[in-house]
Amino acid sequence: MNGKEFLEKLKAEIHNAVVGKDDVIELLAVALLAQGHVILEGVPGVAKTTIAKSFAHAIGLEFSRIQLTPDLLPADIVGTVYYDQRTSEFKIKKGPIFANVVVADEINRAQPKTQSALLEAMQEGQVTIEGRTLPLPKPFLLIATKNPLEYEGVYTLPEAQVDRFMMRIEMGYPDKEEELEMLLRKDKGEFREVKQVFTPTQILNLMAQVRRVTTSEEVLKYLYEIITKTRKDNRLLVGASPRAAEHLLYASKALAFLRGRDYVIPDDIKEMAPYVLAHRLIVRADYEIEGVKSEDVIREILDEVEVPV
């Protein structure tokens, strides 16, 4: 099975429960195959959790949802050790993080201590419970949802954690046709549950194929020039990190694979750059007051950097 066939089959199945959102489905597939994690940003009610859950069910992976709140403790996520009186032994009770696709709803509502419990899982693919290190299932994808309009009762995500998310995907309101179709299908009861159409073994095989996608030296230099310009731009307080460059490369390889190619072209990098870089860049306060956004800076940089032939 190639990348194009996988994406078409995935979209067709998810559309049983979700109207449209082809771009979001493709970006989630990119993150999964590139072994990255995602911030799904949007106001409540735009189907962030629904699309994540449908995505997990279609690819045949175990799904878990964590509703983050200010009183949530790290042990509520990773698990804890308890004493079993029947066997007179201490045993580990695994938390909801032990799934293939984990949705962390409203991640910015959790305290920094609880948010940090996700760092090891995201970076190392493992968690530590009372000194015992346990591997997480493979593949592992964390989808953190976030409401960009809330400012009360929320905590700012640490930069170290933000940098570990491969992509930020913004989900806005559906357009007129999509919303009317959604209401019509709701009225007629036409939405169906998403069924499993892939196996975990198939997903792992696709991930192995993505790793074999090649990138020429000219395209790597193009990627490097984009990253370097973010570090030199005087409108930015913080530019893209080496991890950002790595994530941009892996995401571009996954996108190339889904488009039916075994090599990366500059357009892959250009298309993925806003999703991979925007959430990592910090605009200086004086420019932010003027309305400058990180997405604007990236678009200008992409226009300035010479595209290799």
N, C-alpha and C positions, 0 to 999 in steps of 0.2 A: 504494500500500500504506500503510495506516495503522498506528499504533503497536500496537493490539491484535492485528492480524493478524500483525505481525512477531514479537511476543512469543510468541504461541501456536505459531507455526511453529517458532520457535527452541527452545522448551521440548520440543516433540514430537520434534525431531531429537536433541537432547542426551540425551533419555531413552533413546536406543538404547545409550548407554554409561554413563549415570549414573542411579541410582535416587533419585527425589525431588529435593531441593535447589532447588525452584522459587523460593524466596526469594532464594537466591544467584544464580541465573540472571538473575532480574529486576534485581537490584542491579548485576550486571556489565553488563547492557544499559543501565541508567541511566548508569553511568560512561562507557561507550563513546559513547553518544549525547550526553552532556554534555561530552565531551572531557576527562575527568578520569582519575585513576589510583587504584589500589586497593591497600590492604594486606589480604591474605587471611590471617587469623590462625587457627591451630588446631594441635592436636597432630599428629604424623606419622600417616599412614595414613587420613585422613578424606577423601581424594580431591581435595585442593586443586589439584594439578597436572593431574589427569585432567579436572576440570571446566573449568579454564582452557584446556587444549588442545582439548577438545571444543567449547568456545565459539568459539575461533578458527577451527576447521575448518568449523563450521556457517555462520559468517558470511562464509566465503570469503576470509579474510585470512591473510597469511603469519605463521607462528608460529615463535617462537624461545624456547629455554629456556637460562637461565644458572644454573649451580650455583655459588653464591657460597661461597668459602672464604677463610680468612685470608691465603693466599698469592696470591690473585688480584690482578692489577694493573689499573689503569684501561684500559691498552691492550688487555687481554684482553676488554674490554667494547665499547669504541668502535672499536677498530681501530688500525692502525699504518701507517707509511710504509716501503716496502722498495725496494731497488734491483733493477730488472729488467735482467739482463745482456744479454738478447737485444735489447732495444730501447734500452739505455743510458739509461733514464729512471727517475725515482723515481715509484712508483705507490702508491696507497692500497689497503690490504687492509681492507675493512670488517669490523667486529666483529658479534657477534650482536645488538647493539642495533638494527641496521637490519632491523627487521621490524615488522609492524603490531601484533601482540600479543606482548609480551615478558614471560615469566615469570622473575622474579628470585627463585630459590629460596633460602630462608633468608637474607634480606637482612642480618640482624643478625650474620651470621658474617663479613661482609667488613669490612676495615679502613675507617676513616673516609675515607681518601684515595680508596679504590675506590668507596665509597658516593657520594662527592661527584661522581664521574664521571657519575652518573645525574641530577644536579640540572639541568644544562643541557638534557639530553634531555627531562626532565619539564616544565620551565618554558617552554623556547623551541622545542621540537620540532626540535632540531638538536644536532649535536656538533661539537667542534673537534678536529682531528687535525693535530698539528704546524703549528699556525697556520692551517690550512684549515678553513673552516666548511662543513659538509655538512648539508643538510636530511634529516630522517627521513621515512619513508613516511607518507602520510596515508590513513586515520586511524591514530593511534598510541596504544596503550593499554599501560601498564606495570602488571603484577600482581605485587606483591612478596609472597611467602609468608613467614610468621614463626611460629615455635614459641614460644608465650608461657611455656612452662615451663622453658626453658633459660636458665641464668645463667652457665655456664662456657664459655669460648671464644667468647663473643659480645661485640658492641660495641653500645652504646646509639646509636640513630639520632639524629642532630642534629635539634634542634627545627625548623631551617629546612627540613630535608628532610621531616620528618613533616608539616609544614604544607602541603607541596605535594601530598600525597595527598588526593584528594577524599574518599575514604571508607575506613573500616576495616570489614571484614566478618568476623565471627567464625563459624567453622565448627566445630560441636560434633559429638559422636557421633550417628549416625542413631538414630531411635527403633526400637522393637521390630519394627514392621511393615516398615519400610524395610530394616533389616538382614537380616531373614528373606527378604525378596524378593530382596535382593542375593545372598545365599548360594544361593537356589534358582536364580536366573538364571545364576550362576557354575557351579553343578553341572550345569545343562543346556546350558551353552555358548550362552546366548541373547544375550549382549552382542554388539553389532555396532559396527563403526567408524562414526563420525559422518561424514556426507557434506555437501558444500557445498550449502546451500539458498538462499544469497544471494550477491550479487556486491558487490565494493567500491563500485561506482557506486551501487547501491541503498543501501548504508550511508551514503555521503556525502549522498545525497538525504534520508534520514531525519534525519541530523544538521542539515541545512538546515531541515527542518520543525520540529525542536525549537527552533531559534533564533527561529522565528516565534510560538511559544507566548507569550501575553501574561500580564502580572501587574498587577493593579490596585494603585492607590496604597495602599489599605487593607491589602492582603496584604503589600506591601513594608514598611509600618510595623510589621506584626505580626512579620515576619522581623527587622526592626531591633531591636524590643523584646527578642526572645529573645537576640540577639547582645549587646546592651547589658547585660542582666542577668548574663551570664557574666562580664563585666568588673568588675561591682560586687559579685559574690558573695564574701564574706570567706573562704569555704572554698577558693577557687581562687587559686593563685599566678599563673597565667596564664589569661586569658580567650580568647575567640575573636577571631581577627584579621580585618581587612577581607577578606582572601583567603578566610577561612572563610565569611563572609557571601556572598561572590560564588559560592563553590562550592555553598553551600546553595541559592541561587537557581537555579543551572544544574541541579543535581540534581533540584530540585522541578519544573522545567520539563520535564525528561526523563521524570520519573515521570508527570506529568500527560499527556504525549503517549502513553506506553505504556498509560495507563488510558483512552485514547480521547477526551481533551479537548484543546482548543487554548487553555486558560487554566488558571492555577494557583489552587488553593483552599487555605485554611489547613491542611487535612488533609494535603496533599502536603508542606508544610513540616514539620508535626508528625511525619510518618512518617520523613522523611529526616534530621531533626535529630540523632538519636542516632548514626547512621552517619557523618555529616559532621563532627560537633563533638567526640564523645567522645575521640578519639585526640589532639586538639589541646589539650585542657584539662589543666592540671597541678594536682592537689589538694595543698594544703599538708600538710606532713609530719605535723603534729599531728592533722589530720583523717584522714589516710591511715591512721595507727596505729589510729584508731577504726573503721576499715573503710569509710570513705566513698569511693565511687568516682565518677569523672566521669559515668558513666551515671546514677547516682542524682541527681546535681546537675541534670543535663539534664531528667530526668523531673519533678523538682520545679519547675523553671523553666517547663516546658511547662504544668504545672498552674496556675501562678500567672498567666501572661500571658493577658490577656483575648483571646479569639478573636473576630475581627471577623465580623459577620453579613453 
